[in-house]
Amino acid sequence: MLYLQHPSDPIVWWSPRLILNQPAWLREPRGRDVLSEMVWIPFVTFWQVTADLPFATGVPGGHGHKYTTEYVDAWAEVLQPPGWTEAKADRLRNIVQTAG
């Protein structure tokens, strides 16, 4: 089993627990695309993440809930197709990116 998740994806981090509980992802060092200024404040953080949900896919690939070329690497990691090469992965990433 493999999970895809970006540090800035509000969909994977949203939970009603944000109302009264500081999540682990805000106690740890921030992910590559999470602002260092992001802090947990009871109730406030829940509503901030909730407000981000409708916009989670309207971001560049590699951020938020927009997974494009990451699917190629995930697929290859799970299935480990025989004869798979980085060149084949690059071609498939280009197809996925163009189609998206």
C-alpha positions as CSV (number, residue, x, y, z in Angstrom):
1,M,0.0,0.0,0.0
2,L,1.3,3.4,-0.9
3,Y,-0.1,6.8,0.1
4,L,0.4,10.0,-1.9
5,Q,0.3,13.1,0.2
6,H,1.7,16.6,-0.2
7,P,2.6,18.6,3.0
8,S,0.3,21.4,1.8
9,D,-2.7,19.1,1.0
10,P,-5.6,20.3,3.2
11,I,-7.7,17.3,2.3
12,V,-5.3,14.8,3.9
13,W,-4.8,16.9,7.0
14,W,-8.4,18.0,7.6
15,S,-10.1,16.5,10.7
16,P,-12.6,17.7,13.2
17,R,-9.8,17.0,15.8
18,L,-8.2,20.2,14.6
19,I,-10.7,22.1,16.6
20,L,-9.2,21.2,20.0
21,N,-6.1,19.2,19.3
22,Q,-2.8,20.3,17.8
23,P,-1.9,17.8,15.0
24,A,1.5,16.1,14.8
25,W,2.1,17.7,11.4
26,L,2.2,21.1,13.1
27,R,4.5,19.9,15.9
28,E,7.1,18.5,13.4
29,P,9.3,20.5,11.0
30,R,7.2,21.9,8.3
31,G,6.9,20.2,4.9
32,R,8.6,21.8,1.9
33,D,5.5,23.8,0.9
34,V,4.0,24.6,4.3
35,L,4.7,28.1,5.6
36,S,6.8,28.3,8.7
37,E,4.3,30.8,10.1
38,M,1.5,28.1,10.1
39,V,0.7,27.4,13.8
40,W,-2.1,25.6,15.6
41,I,-4.7,27.8,17.3
42,P,-7.7,26.1,18.8
43,F,-10.7,26.5,16.4
44,V,-8.8,28.9,14.1
45,T,-6.6,26.2,12.5
46,F,-9.7,24.0,11.9
47,W,-11.4,26.8,10.0
48,Q,-8.2,27.8,8.1
49,V,-7.8,24.2,6.8
50,T,-11.5,23.9,6.1
51,A,-11.4,27.1,4.1
52,D,-8.5,25.7,2.0
53,L,-10.5,22.5,1.0
54,P,-12.3,24.0,-2.0
55,F,-9.1,25.4,-3.4
56,A,-7.0,22.3,-2.8
57,T,-6.8,21.3,-6.5
58,G,-6.4,24.8,-8.0
59,V,-2.7,24.8,-7.3
60,P,0.4,23.8,-9.3
61,G,1.2,20.1,-9.5
62,G,3.2,19.0,-6.6
63,H,1.2,21.1,-4.1
64,G,-2.1,20.8,-2.4
65,H,-4.4,18.0,-3.6
66,K,-3.0,18.2,-7.2
67,Y,-1.3,14.9,-7.9
68,T,-0.2,14.6,-11.5
69,T,3.2,13.1,-12.3
70,E,3.4,11.6,-8.8
71,Y,1.0,8.9,-9.9
72,V,3.6,7.6,-12.3
73,D,6.2,7.1,-9.6
74,A,3.6,5.6,-7.2
75,W,2.4,3.2,-9.9
76,A,5.9,2.1,-10.7
77,E,6.8,1.7,-7.0
78,V,3.8,-0.5,-6.3
79,L,3.7,-2.6,-9.4
80,Q,7.5,-2.6,-10.2
81,P,6.9,-3.4,-13.9
82,P,9.6,-5.5,-15.6
83,G,11.9,-3.4,-17.8
84,W,10.7,-0.1,-16.3
85,T,13.3,2.7,-16.9
86,E,13.6,6.3,-16.0
87,A,13.2,7.1,-19.7
88,K,9.8,5.3,-19.7
89,A,8.8,7.1,-16.5
90,D,9.7,10.4,-18.1
91,R,7.6,9.7,-21.2
92,L,4.6,8.6,-19.1
93,R,5.0,11.7,-16.8
94,N,4.9,13.9,-19.9
95,I,1.7,12.1,-21.1
96,V,0.0,12.5,-17.7
97,Q,1.1,16.1,-17.4
98,T,-0.2,17.0,-20.9
99,A,-3.5,15.1,-20.4
100,G,-4.1,16.8,-17.1
